[in-house]
């Protein structure tokens, strides 16, 4: 095998690889020898068919496999020897397209190599973590919301107002005919809760117990029952009771309804939840700080193909965000701009950097971590968890998309452990403004980890 470099321009590489006829013949012989014990032919016992006969009958068939194996082997040998790691799948093109049996095989191998990434001066990274301590009034506000959600209703005199609950019997008709699901007795309806057909509750405001009322509403065009979608329905309603909301009492009994031992325990849970929420938001701010400093400190050449691919994905994503009514790809061609390219360069730079940090420091996502992430996502599809899990487990791309942000977070944690981090106590409004700034500058709205393929060691 002969390898000749034909291009070395920045990260772009191209080589001409010649696999000789003798090498191909040897590979064919090797494959036939491996398969010989299983061959049968009239006049010969199994495994005793002479090699010349095997070559005559199966040589041409084996030649195609031998060529592919030889080319693949030549690529692996070249990468091992050169130390190059392609940024994307290398392009292999046969140069002697008029090849016939007995000729050497000449192919062109071209790719963009991943750049050499310099080491990080971790000590130069100076970051600030925002810390928010939940205020007592926030805990009290959350307790009030819990009490409101657990409220009861007590019979009242007078007219029903928004927020009251009415108990009704009703019979609905469409075009003069009753329909399935259009009738009920002792149905509790909270006025203003929008839990029924739009417009129904508003027409019941002001009713009193014992009153009968006719309500006319239209089903939405996208109503789940197709034959009722867009239709007008008439309901004859009888009001049996009108009730006012009575907030639940904040006591140990209420706390036990929500899984706490007592009211103090429930307050502790609320405070812990708030701390967790503030901590998650503060981590995103800290992560942006880290990415900003890494992006400013680490400068190296980027593979043009990766930048171009990422820029087109960004342009496509942002176009759809501006045109939410358009689904799929039935739209005009989307042009990339300088802003898309700059954003892509940052994402690619961070993605390559984090991937290299993970590779050098043997950062890996465990199967247990993957399983926890899988189960968390599966819970978003109640009743279809098993189908979701099977789909992900059978799809390598889907698994990589799930693994990438986990890997990114582990690499970020690795860097944060060595960086200098100070803490700053702030209010929740200050933290909210900092998070809003991240949303206004969506340079990392898609995780840099989406570009990362987690190393399998080494």
Rosetta blueprint (number, residue, H / E / L):
1 X L
2 X E
3 X E
4 X E
5 X E
6 X E
7 X E
8 X E
9 X E
10 X L
11 X L
12 X E
13 X E
14 X E
15 X E
16 X E
17 X E
18 X E
19 X E
20 X L
21 X H
22 X H
23 X H
24 X H
25 X H
26 X H
27 X H
28 X H
29 X H
30 X H
31 X H
32 X H
33 X H
34 X H
35 X H
36 X H
37 X L
38 X L
39 X L
40 X L
41 X E
42 X L
43 X L
44 X E
45 X L
46 X L
47 X L
48 X L
49 X L
50 X L
51 X H
52 X H
53 X H
54 X H
55 X H
56 X H
57 X H
58 X H
59 X H
60 X H
61 X H
62 X H
63 X H
64 X H
65 X H
66 X H
67 X H
68 X H
69 X H
70 X H
71 X H
72 X H
73 X H
74 X H
75 X H
76 X H
77 X H
78 X H
79 X H
80 X H
81 X H
82 X H
83 X L
84 X L
85 X L
86 X E
87 X L
88 X L
89 X L
90 X L
91 X E
92 X E
93 X E
94 X E
95 X L
96 X L
97 X L
98 X L
99 X L
100 X L
101 X L
102 X L
103 X L
104 X L
105 X E
106 X E
107 X E
108 X E
109 X E
110 X E
111 X E
112 X E
113 X E
114 X L
115 X L
116 X L
117 X L
118 X L
119 X L
120 X L
121 X L
122 X H
123 X H
124 X H
125 X L
126 X E
127 X E
128 X E
129 X E
130 X E
131 X E
132 X L
133 X L
134 X L
135 X L
136 X H
137 X H
138 X H
139 X H
140 X H
141 X H
142 X H
143 X H
144 X H
145 X H
146 X H
147 X H
148 X H
149 X H
150 X L
151 X L
152 X E
153 X E
154 X E
155 X E
156 X L
157 X L
158 X L
159 X L
160 X L
161 X L
162 X L
163 X L
164 X L
165 X E
166 X E
167 X E
168 X E
169 X E
170 X E
171 X E
172 X E
173 X E
174 X E
175 X L
176 X L
177 X E
178 X E
179 X E
180 X E
181 X E
182 X E
183 X E
184 X E
185 X E
186 X E
187 X E
188 X E
189 X E
190 X E
191 X L
192 X L
193 X L
194 X L
195 X L
196 X L
197 X L
198 X L
199 X L
200 X H
201 X H
202 X H
203 X H
204 X H
205 X L
206 X L
207 X L
208 X L
209 X L
210 X L
211 X L
212 X E
213 X E
214 X E
215 X E
216 X E
217 X E
218 X E
219 X L
220 X L
221 X L
222 X L
223 X L
224 X L
225 X L
226 X H
227 X H
228 X H
229 X L
230 X L
231 X L
232 X E
233 X E
234 X E
235 X E
236 X E
237 X E
238 X E
239 X E
240 X E
241 X E
242 X E
243 X E
244 X E
245 X E
246 X E
247 X L
248 X L
249 X L
250 X L
251 X L
252 X H
253 X H
254 X H
255 X H
256 X H
257 X H
258 X L
259 X L
260 X L
261 X L
262 X L
263 X H
264 X H
265 X H
266 X H
267 X H
268 X H
269 X H
270 X H
271 X H
272 X H
273 X H
274 X H
275 X H
276 X H
277 X H
278 X H
279 X H
280 X H
281 X H
282 X H
283 X H
284 X H
285 X H
286 X H
287 X H
288 X H
289 X H
290 X H
291 X H
292 X H
293 X H
294 X H
295 X H
296 X H
297 X H
298 X L
299 X L
300 X L
301 X L
302 X L
303 X L
304 X H
305 X H
306 X H
307 X H
308 X H
309 X H
310 X H
311 X H
312 X H
313 X H
314 X H
315 X H
316 X H
317 X H
318 X H
319 X H
320 X H
321 X H
322 X H
323 X L
324 X L
325 X L
326 X L
327 X L
328 X L
329 X L
330 X L
331 X L
332 X L
333 X L
334 X L
335 X L
336 X L
337 X L
338 X H
339 X H
340 X H
341 X H
342 X H
343 X H
344 X H
345 X H
346 X H
347 X H
348 X H
349 X H
350 X H
351 X H
352 X H
353 X H
354 X H
355 X H
356 X H
357 X H
358 X H
359 X H
360 X H
361 X L
362 X L
363 X L
364 X L
365 X L
366 X L
367 X H
368 X H
369 X H
370 X H
371 X H
372 X H
373 X H
374 X H
375 X H
376 X H
377 X H
378 X H
379 X L
380 X L
381 X L
382 X L
383 X L
384 X L
385 X H
386 X H
387 X H
388 X H
389 X H
390 X H
391 X H
392 X H
393 X H
394 X L
395 X L
396 X H
397 X H
398 X H
399 X H
400 X H
401 X H
402 X H
403 X H
404 X H
405 X H
406 X H
407 X H
408 X H
409 X H
410 X H
411 X H
412 X H
413 X H
414 X H
415 X H
416 X H
417 X H
418 X H
419 X L
420 X E
421 X E
422 X E
423 X E
424 X E
425 X E
426 X L
427 X L
428 X H
429 X H
430 X H
431 X H
432 X H
433 X H
434 X H
435 X H
436 X H
437 X H
438 X H
439 X H
440 X H
441 X L
442 X L
443 X L
444 X L
445 X L
446 X L
447 X L
448 X H
449 X H
450 X H
451 X H
452 X L
453 X L
454 X L
455 X L
456 X L
457 X L
458 X L
